Amino acid sequence: MSNTPFRAIDHRQELQHFGLWRFFDATLFTSTIRFRKPHPAPFKEILRRLGVPASRSLYVGDRQLEDVLGPQRVGMTAVLIRRPHRSYDPDLSQSAEILELADLPPLLGIAPG
C-alpha cells in the first residue's frame, strides 16, 4: 500500500519490470481511492483484499503517522523502519523498530535462507 498521486497501472508496470509483481498478493495505491494513510479506509481495504483480519496482520513502514498510527488504529501490528535522517515522536509507540527490511525476518522468527 502506498500513498501516491501516480496511477496504479504505472506502479504495476514498474513492479512487473523489476520482476517484483509476483511477490504481491494484493496492492493498493491511494490514487485509486478517496483516502490516504493514515486514514483507516486504505488499511481496511487492503485487509479486505487480502482476506486477513487486522489482528493477524503486520504493517511495515518508515513514517510514524502514516505507517504506525494508521495501521494501529484499525488493530494491525506496526513495525517502524527507523531512518537516520528523520525525527520521530517519542510519544508514539510502535510494536517494534528495525533499521532496514533485512532486519524483519529475524524479528518474525524466520531463519535466513
N, C-alpha and C positions, 0 to 999 in steps of 0.2 A: 504494500500500500504506500502510495506516495502523494504528498501534496504537490500538485503540479499544474501549471497552466497549459501544458502541451497535450496534444491529442493522445488518447490511449493507443491508437494504431501506430504512432511514432515510437512509443515506448516498446510495444510488442515487437516491432520490426528490429529495433536495436537489440533487444534480448535475443531474438532469433539470430541476428547477425553474429553475435558473440557466442552462440550455442548454449545460452542460458535458459531459454524459454521452457525447455523440458523439465526444469527443476521446480517449476511453479505449479501448484495445484489450483491456485486462484490468484488473480491480481485485481487491484482496484486503484484507479488513478482518479484523484478528486476532480479532475477536469470533466469527468463524466457524471458527477453527482452534484447535488446542491451545496453540500457542506465540506469543509476541510477539517483536518485534525487541528485541534483536539476535540472537536465536536463528537459526540457519541455515534452519530449516524455512520461515518465511514467504518468505524470499528465493528458496529453491529452488522453492517452489510458484509464485510469480509468474513465475519464469523458465520453468517448465513450461507454465503457461497461455499465455505469450507465444510459446513455442517458440523461445526465444533462448538461446544459450549465455552463461554468465556472462562469458566473456572478451569478448563483443561487446555488453555492456550497461553502462549508466551509471545510478547511483542518486544522487539529489539530495535532501538533507535538511539540517536545521539542528541536529541533535544528533550529537555525535561518537560516542558509544557505539552508539546505535541506527542511525544513518544513515551512519556512516562505517565503524566497526569491523565492524558486522554484515554489510554487503554485501562488504566486503573479504575477510572470512573465507570467502566462497563464490566468490571470484575476480572480483567485479564492481569496476568503477571507481567511486570515490566522490567526489562534489563536495559540499563543505560550504557552506551558506549561513550566513555568519557574522552573528550577531545581536549588536548592541552591548550588550545587557543580560545576555548570558551569558558565563560564563568557560569557557575551553577549555584542555584539557590539551595543553601543547606537545609532549609525548612521543608523542601520537597524530597520525599524519600522514594527510592525505587527498591525493587526486590533484590537486585544485585547490580554490580558495576563491572564492566570489562574495559580493557583498553583497545582491543581490536576483536574482530569477528573470530579470529583463530582461538580466542580465549573462551568461546562459547561451548564447544563440545566438552571440555573438562568440567565446566560449570554444571553441565547437564548430566555428567557421569558417562559420557560417551568416550570410549577409548579411541585414540588416533588410529588412522589406517582404515 
